Amino acid sequence: MSENTENQMHYELSEAHHDPLIRSLHRVIGVCIKLLAILMVAVIMWGVLDVCYVLYNSLMEPPLLLLDVGDIFEIFGAFMVVLIAIEIFINIRLYLGSSTLPIKLVIATALMAIARKVIILDLDNTSSTYVFAIAAVVLALGVTYWLIGKTKETTS
């Protein structure tokens, strides 16, 4: 790939389009994507503060400095939200910096999000239909991730 195309955003958003209106709109979309990246960093920082807050509150409740299973799952959920936000930021950054959409990373992010749902799932208050639906999503995403990995192996 030439240096010119490596530094260019997606060809769908090319600033070299023949129509001046479309060129301007592509620039606006580029600015919006950069703004989303900035906002995602703010969300990540806020999420880290939330993890600290949840952990602090859990440790300060009687009995002091002890966590029960519910506290641990709440903390895991808060951690996973931050990790998902980081994955989304990486997706945005890759979208900005390359001319291809990182499909495998998008699927991995979706897997992480559904894994978070599984980790914090309260089985006492969840219907079996909902559990089977989550299982179907996990299976579909897992197979998709595996197939994308296999496709890349055969093309390499």
C-alpha positions in Angstrom: 0.0 0.0 0.0 1.4 3.4 -0.9 2.1 6.0 1.8 -0.6 8.2 0.3 -3.3 5.6 0.9 -2.1 4.6 4.3 -2.6 8.1 5.7 -5.9 8.6 4.0 -9.2 7.9 5.7 -11.6 5.5 4.1 -12.0 6.0 0.4 -15.7 6.3 1.1 -14.9 9.6 2.9 -12.3 10.9 0.4 -11.6 14.6 0.4 -10.7 14.3 -3.3 -14.3 13.7 -4.4 -15.3 15.6 -7.5 -18.4 17.2 -5.9 -17.4 20.1 -3.5 -20.5 19.6 -1.3 -19.6 15.9 -0.8 -15.9 16.9 -0.1 -17.1 19.3 2.6 -19.5 16.7 4.1 -16.6 14.2 4.2 -14.5 16.7 6.1 -17.3 17.3 8.6 -17.7 13.5 9.1 -13.9 13.3 9.7 -14.1 15.9 12.4 -17.1 14.1 14.0 -15.1 10.9 14.1 -12.2 12.7 15.8 -14.7 14.2 18.2 -16.0 10.8 19.0 -12.5 9.6 19.8 -12.0 12.5 22.2 -15.3 11.8 23.9 -14.5 8.1 24.1 -11.3 9.0 26.0 -13.4 11.1 28.4 -15.8 8.2 28.9 -12.8 5.9 29.6 -11.4 8.3 32.2 -14.9 8.6 33.8 -15.2 4.8 33.7 -11.9 4.4 35.6 -13.1 6.8 38.2 -16.3 4.8 38.4 -14.4 1.6 39.0 -12.5 3.3 41.8 -15.7 4.6 43.3 -17.5 1.2 43.1 -14.4 -0.5 44.6 -14.1 2.1 47.4 -17.8 1.9 48.3 -17.7 -1.9 48.3 -14.7 -2.0 50.6 -16.1 0.7 53.0 -19.4 -1.1 53.6 -19.5 -3.3 56.7 -17.8 -5.6 57.1 -14.9 -3.3 56.2 -12.4 -4.3 53.5 -14.4 -7.5 52.6 -16.1 -8.1 49.4 -19.0 -10.5 48.9 -19.8 -12.2 45.6 -22.3 -9.5 44.6 -19.6 -6.8 45.1 -17.1 -8.7 43.1 -19.6 -9.1 40.2 -20.4 -5.4 40.4 -16.7 -4.5 40.3 -16.1 -7.0 37.4 -18.9 -5.3 35.5 -17.4 -1.9 36.0 -14.0 -3.1 34.8 -15.5 -4.7 31.8 -17.3 -1.5 30.8 -14.0 0.4 30.8 -12.3 -2.4 28.8 -15.2 -2.3 26.3 -14.8 1.5 26.0 -11.1 1.0 25.4 -11.8 -1.5 22.6 -14.3 1.0 21.1 -11.7 3.7 21.2 -9.2 1.4 19.5 -11.9 0.7 16.8 -12.3 4.5 16.3 -8.6 5.1 16.2 -8.1 2.3 13.6 -11.0 3.7 11.6 -9.3 7.1 11.6 -5.9 5.8 10.7 -6.5 3.2 8.0 -8.6 2.6 4.9 -10.1 -0.6 6.2 -12.6 -1.5 8.9 -11.0 -3.9 11.5 -13.8 -6.4 11.4 -12.1 -8.9 13.7 -11.6 -6.2 16.3 -15.2 -5.2 16.1 -16.3 -8.8 16.6 -13.9 -9.1 19.5 -15.4 -5.9 21.1 -18.9 -7.4 20.7 -17.7 -10.6 22.3 -16.3 -8.6 25.2 -19.6 -6.8 25.6 -21.6 -10.0 25.6 -19.0 -11.6 28.0 -19.7 -8.7 30.4 -23.4 -9.4 30.2 -22.7 -13.1 31.0 -20.5 -12.2 33.9 -23.0 -9.9 35.6 -26.1 -11.9 34.7 -28.4 -12.6 37.6 -29.7 -16.1 36.8 -32.3 -15.9 39.6 -34.1 -13.0 37.8 -33.4 -14.0 34.2 -35.7 -16.1 31.9 -34.4 -19.2 30.2 -35.3 -17.6 26.8 -33.0 -14.7 27.6 -30.2 -17.0 28.6 -30.6 -19.0 25.4 -30.6 -15.8 23.4 -27.4 -14.7 25.0 -25.9 -18.2 24.3 -26.9 -17.8 20.6 -25.2 -14.4 20.4 -22.1 -15.8 22.0 -22.0 -18.8 19.7 -22.6 -16.6 16.6 -19.9 -14.1 17.5 -17.5 -16.8 18.5 -18.0 -18.7 15.2 -17.7 -15.4 13.3 -14.4 -14.5 15.1 -13.0 -18.0 14.5 -14.0 -17.9 10.8 -12.4 -14.5 10.3 -9.2 -15.8 11.9 -9.3 -18.9 9.6 -9.9 -16.7 6.6 -6.8 -14.5 7.4 -4.7 -17.7 8.0 -5.6 -19.0 4.5 -5.0 -15.7 2.8 -1.6 -15.2 4.5 
